[in-house]
Amino acid sequence: MTTHIYSGPLSMFGAKVEIAAREKNVPFELVMVPFVEGDAYEPKHPEVLRVNPVKQQVPVLVDDEVSLFDSTQIFEYLEDRYPAPTSLALWPQGIAERARARQLEQKSDEVFFPNVIKLFGLQEAMQSPPAIAACAGCARFYEEMEGLLATREYLAGPYSFADIAFYMAHVFADRKGAGMTGATPRLVAWRDRVGDRPAVRAVVDPMMRFLASQGRGVPAFLQR
Ligand SMILES: N[C@@H](CCC(=O)N[C@@H](CS)C(=O)NCC(=O)O)C(=O)O
């Protein structure tokens, strides 16, 4: 059975999974679930309801072995199912390095991204105290990542799921007014390095075209 990945046209979590599958050369079919005005994923796709009945969210992965939801859970499955050297390793070697990479991936989703979710609802009030606090939270996170890049090319050493997660999260931060600046030059160079990867471009470029087709803003660094 072909592996199916269910995602949405503006799903940053779905984009994480699609990038990882492309990096690992996984043969898969992408199913974009319905997306309506007001940014809801409606009506819910039957496979999404079957696999993720309570949360009803994408991404969902279905193959002959398993049906899974949650981008981070899917990362773990892809790495086990498509290990190196046949497939590109996306967790580092070594127990400590892997643990640090997993923590970074989780922090990207659960420490950094909640700031961005707050900004979604504050676009008309970007000078309000909660919006300023959310932008400051993003800036602090950028500084922390800048520190990591003093001694390495990617966030966890070799290119990994942590880079994929944070790249996608920061694209959405930029869209919502909390992009990185010249204050973190190593991170800006990292953004270019990650953004130039064919697997990343293959996912991000159509997403930006979708935004543009709807008359929505595309981050300046992705206007190509
Ligand atoms: N922790 C989940 C988050 C998934 C998520 O938030 N998905 C959003 C799209 S990016 C969604 O399906 N939203 C529609 C809804 O909640 O009804 C993951 O990592 O996959």
The ligand as an SDF file (V2000), in Angstrom:
LIG
                    3D

 20 19  0  0  0  0  0  0  0  0999 V2000
    0.8130   18.5510   17.5760 N   0  0  0  0  0  0  0  0  0  0  0  0
    0.2180   18.3790   16.2680 C   0  0  0  0  0  0  0  0  0  0  0  0
   -0.4600   19.6680   15.8490 C   0  0  0  0  0  0  0  0  0  0  0  0
   -1.3190   19.5010   14.5920 C   0  0  0  0  0  0  0  0  0  0  0  0
   -2.1250   20.7370   14.2240 C   0  0  0  0  0  0  0  0  0  0  0  0
   -2.1750   21.7280   14.9870 O   0  0  0  0  0  0  0  0  0  0  0  0
   -2.7300   20.6870   13.0430 N   0  0  0  0  0  0  0  0  0  0  0  0
   -3.5490   21.7890   12.5320 C   0  0  0  0  0  0  0  0  0  0  0  0
   -3.0320   22.2650   11.1890 C   0  0  0  0  0  0  0  0  0  0  0  0
   -1.3690   22.8660   11.2470 S   0  0  0  0  0  0  0  0  0  0  0  0
   -4.9670   21.3220   12.2660 C   0  0  0  0  0  0  0  0  0  0  0  0
   -5.1890   20.2440   11.7400 O   0  0  0  0  0  0  0  0  0  0  0  0
   -5.9250   22.1750   12.5950 N   0  0  0  0  0  0  0  0  0  0  0  0
   -7.3120   21.9470   12.2890 C   0  0  0  0  0  0  0  0  0  0  0  0
   -8.1440   21.7780   13.5110 C   0  0  0  0  0  0  0  0  0  0  0  0
   -7.6030   21.8340   14.6450 O   0  0  0  0  0  0  0  0  0  0  0  0
   -9.3520   21.5950   13.3470 O   0  0  0  0  0  0  0  0  0  0  0  0
    1.3050   17.9240   15.2990 C   0  0  0  0  0  0  0  0  0  0  0  0
    2.5000   18.1070   15.5790 O   0  0  0  0  0  0  0  0  0  0  0  0
    0.9650   17.3440   14.2620 O   0  0  0  0  0  0  0  0  0  0  0  0
  1  2  1  0
  2  3  1  0
  2 18  1  0
  3  4  1  0
  4  5  1  0
  5  6  2  0
  5  7  1  0
  7  8  1  0
  8  9  1  0
  8 11  1  0
  9 10  1  0
 11 12  2  0
 11 13  1  0
 13 14  1  0
 14 15  1  0
 15 16  2  0
 15 17  1  0
 18 19  2  0
 18 20  1  0
M  END
$$$$
